[in-house]
Amino acid sequence: MSFAPLIESLGRQAREASLALATTDASRKNAALLRLAVLLGERADEIIAANQKDLAAAAAAGLPKPMIDRLTLDPKRLAALAESVRQVVALPDPVGEELERVVRPNGLDIRKIRVPIGVIAIIYESRPNVTIDCAILCLKSGNACILRGGKEAFETNTALAALIVQALADSGLPPHAVQFVPTTDRAALEPLLKLDQYIHCIIPRGGEALIRYVADHATVPVIKHFKGVCTIYVDRDADPALAERIVVNAKTQRPGVCNAAENLFIHQDVAATLLPKLAHALGRKDVELRSDPAARALLKNEAGLKLVPASGEDFSTEYMDLIMAVKIVPSLEAAIADINEFGSAHSDAIITRNEQAAKKFLAGVDSATVYWNASTRFTDGFEFGLGAEIGISTDRLHARGPMGLRELCTYKYIIYGTGQVRE
């Protein structure tokens, strides 16, 4: 079966809607968002019922617990989704913001103005909250979007997309401003990736295999991060209690997400005293430690730990599970070098009381987000005050880190003249 006609129709309708949205004032966009927040509460039972179908199918398919956690919607998470919608309403509308202005000697008044990108396609797996997050950010920033979710959350995504369409209709906005691809057939993905006459940007969210497939096959610009290999470096001047609190949180608070820490590096000067305490704290949370020889030698006599020798690939692996690679490093400089070599340029942290060491780490680690004495779990649009995020980028052009409203805009130049001609 060819899905090309369906996808082309979605793209054409999205482009038409995007042109209308680009000049829609903030009050009308906010009205649609507030209506969606209300519907998320009013129709919670319906959404959870759809989610239960997905969860039952996931359990039958043997999906791992972290994946099921990402898939799950409950009343608390639905309430958080509604709150994220309200937070986006409260944010300033970025469209029309003047970024720069210059008046040339000939009198030309040149203004650089923030405008929507146009049509954005989001291709994602598992997490149904992405349906809401992406739709509301695109709508507020004046973009139309095409959502293509994974099969694991198809029932939930379908129910959420129906609420979004209802909110648009109730508010008098273009009904095709948010569209959901009504199939998870892989054959529908190929024409979507090549619909560059209508789609201006693709954002994939999911596992590395999906993101690489999108990046390799798309003729539309792709904003992405392939994986989240995040590292906590415990410096020789680290506060032990602070180190334990941050390391345990970064690894175990929600291990199945891209900003969870996968690596623990610790300075050799404090490894003998601090590493066993950190290892036991992680062990109490059932974390398996994949340790380099030096770390393993320090921990081999510690009872109750899950110790596994680290392989050459462990320090560049995104586990998304209760597994952490552990390494003893000889210096701050070595930690920075290893993070830049083995990491994914996503989120990395230093724990230290030494300001000079912290500043060297913050400057030297080449990642989208770098922390001093804080958990990597904060790399999130909601936590950054963006209201929500459409994704996290480790690219270097256009956007980097959590992407909110401003990152969903480009700009154009508007020039005011009084009859100037070029001689």
Sequence and secondary structure as in RCSB ss.txt:
>XXXX:A:sequence
MSFAPLIESLGRQAREASLALATTDASRKNAALLRLAVLLGERADEIIAANQKDLAAAAAAGLPKPMIDRLTLDP
KRLAALAESVRQVVALPDPVGEELERVVRPNGLDIRKIRVPIGVIAIIYESRPNVTIDCAILCLKSGNACILRGG
KEAFETNTALAALIVQALADSGLPPHAVQFVPTTDRAALEPLLKLDQYIHCIIPRGGEALIRYVADHATVPVIKH
FKGVCTIYVDRDADPALAERIVVNAKTQRPGVCNAAENLFIHQDVAATLLPKLAHALGRKDVELRSDPAARALLK
NEAGLKLVPASGEDFSTEYMDLIMAVKIVPSLEAAIADINEFGSAHSDAIITRNEQAAKKFLAGVDSATVYWNAS
TRFTDGFEFGLGAEIGISTDRLHARGPMGLRELCTYKYIIYGTGQVRE
>XXXX:A:secstr
   HHHHHHHHHHHHHHHHHHTT  HHHHHHHHHHHHHHHHHTHHHHHHHHHHHHHHHHHTT  HHHHHHH   H
HHHHHHHHHHHHHHHS   TT EEEEEE TT  EEEEEEEE  EEEEEE S THHHHHHHHHHHHTT EEEEE  
GGGHHHHHHHHHHHHHHHHHTT  GGGEEE S   GGGHHHHHT TTT  EEEEES HHHHHHHHHH SS B   
    EEEEE TT  HHHHHHHHHHHHHSSTTSTTSEEEEEEEHHHHHHHHHHHHHHHHTTT EEEE HHHHHHHT
T TT EEEE  TTGGG    SSEEEEEEESSHHHHHHHHHHHS SSEEEEE S HHHHHHHHHH  SSEEEESS 
GGG STTTTTSSS SEEE  SSS  EEE TGGGEEEEEEEE SS    
